Amino acid sequence: MEMESGKRYSAASKGYNDKIYEIRFIPVMERPEYQEGPVKDALLRLKDEMEAEDFEKYVNNGLIRITYDGSRLMLITKSELYRTMLSARFFAQICRAFDVGNFRVVSEVNGY
């Protein structure tokens, strides 16, 4: 069943009351806020620089949020493992794609 992006879904089917809900994860390249502008341009450059599997795993399906103002970049990832990969293995590619000398990566959730 196809679900609308950003819609809240009841967790009642999981035994919780109707005050608890979940929001489905949307890959970065499909999110409305990244469909135009400097972040979209940088993501397309990054996609060209990375192996397709790595881009899908660590960026498209691994990032929760991108904050970029043209000179500063912060990425929020799903896990500490993804944070490590982005800040180490893919550091140079991300810097080139976003035209920054450095960036910050934080993980929202600990674990793998």
C-alpha positions as CSV (number, residue, x, y, z in Angstrom):
1,M,0.0,0.0,0.0
2,E,1.5,3.4,-1.1
3,M,1.6,5.9,1.7
4,E,1.6,9.7,1.5
5,S,4.8,11.4,2.5
6,G,4.8,13.2,5.8
7,K,1.5,11.7,6.9
8,R,1.1,10.6,10.4
9,Y,0.0,6.9,10.8
10,S,-1.6,5.5,13.9
11,A,0.5,2.9,15.8
12,A,-2.7,1.3,17.2
13,S,-2.1,-1.8,15.2
14,K,1.1,-2.2,17.2
15,G,-0.7,-2.0,20.5
16,Y,-0.2,1.7,21.2
17,N,-2.9,4.3,21.8
18,D,-3.8,6.8,19.1
19,K,-1.5,9.5,20.6
20,I,1.5,7.6,19.3
21,Y,2.1,7.8,15.6
22,E,4.9,7.2,13.1
23,I,6.0,9.1,10.1
24,R,7.4,7.0,7.2
25,F,11.0,7.6,6.1
26,I,11.3,9.3,2.7
27,P,14.6,9.0,0.8
28,V,16.5,12.3,0.5
29,M,16.2,12.6,-3.3
30,E,12.4,12.3,-3.0
31,R,11.8,14.9,-0.3
32,P,10.1,18.1,-1.4
33,E,12.6,20.4,0.4
34,Y,15.5,19.0,-1.7
35,Q,13.9,19.2,-5.1
36,E,15.5,22.5,-6.2
37,G,18.2,24.9,-5.2
38,P,21.8,24.5,-3.9
39,V,21.2,21.3,-1.9
40,K,19.6,19.5,-4.9
41,D,22.6,20.6,-7.1
42,A,25.1,19.5,-4.5
43,L,23.3,16.1,-4.0
44,L,23.4,15.5,-7.8
45,R,27.2,16.3,-7.8
46,L,27.7,14.0,-4.9
47,K,25.7,11.2,-6.6
48,D,28.0,11.5,-9.6
49,E,31.1,11.3,-7.3
50,M,30.0,8.3,-5.2
51,E,29.4,4.6,-6.2
52,A,25.7,4.2,-6.7
53,E,25.3,1.6,-3.9
54,D,27.2,3.9,-1.4
55,F,25.1,6.9,-2.4
56,E,21.8,5.0,-1.9
57,K,22.9,3.5,1.4
58,Y,24.7,6.4,3.2
59,V,23.1,9.5,1.6
60,N,19.7,8.8,0.0
61,N,18.5,6.3,2.6
62,G,20.9,7.2,5.4
63,L,20.4,10.9,5.9
64,I,17.7,12.3,8.1
65,R,18.4,15.9,7.5
66,I,20.7,18.2,5.5
67,T,21.3,21.8,6.7
68,Y,23.3,23.9,4.2
69,D,23.6,27.7,3.9
70,G,26.1,27.9,1.0
71,S,29.1,27.8,3.2
72,R,28.3,25.6,6.2
73,L,27.0,22.0,6.0
74,M,25.6,19.7,8.7
75,L,24.3,16.2,8.0
76,I,22.1,14.2,10.4
77,T,22.4,10.4,9.9
78,K,20.5,7.4,11.0
79,S,23.4,5.8,12.9
80,E,26.9,6.3,14.3
81,L,28.2,3.9,11.6
82,Y,26.8,6.1,8.9
83,R,28.2,9.2,10.6
84,T,31.7,7.6,10.6
85,M,31.5,6.6,6.9
86,L,30.3,10.0,5.8
87,S,32.9,11.9,7.8
88,A,35.8,9.7,7.0
89,R,35.4,7.6,3.8
90,F,33.3,10.1,1.9
91,F,34.8,13.4,3.3
92,A,36.5,14.6,0.1
93,Q,33.5,13.8,-2.1
94,I,31.1,15.6,0.2
95,C,33.3,18.7,0.5
96,R,33.7,18.9,-3.3
97,A,30.0,18.4,-3.9
98,F,28.9,21.1,-1.4
99,D,31.9,23.3,-2.0
100,V,32.9,23.4,1.7
101,G,36.2,22.9,3.5
102,N,34.7,20.9,6.3
103,F,31.3,19.8,7.5
104,R,29.6,18.3,10.6
105,V,27.9,15.0,10.8
106,V,25.8,13.9,13.8
107,S,23.9,10.7,14.3
108,E,20.3,10.8,15.6
109,V,20.3,7.2,16.7
110,N,23.1,5.2,18.2
111,G,23.9,1.7,17.0
112,Y,24.0,0.0,13.6
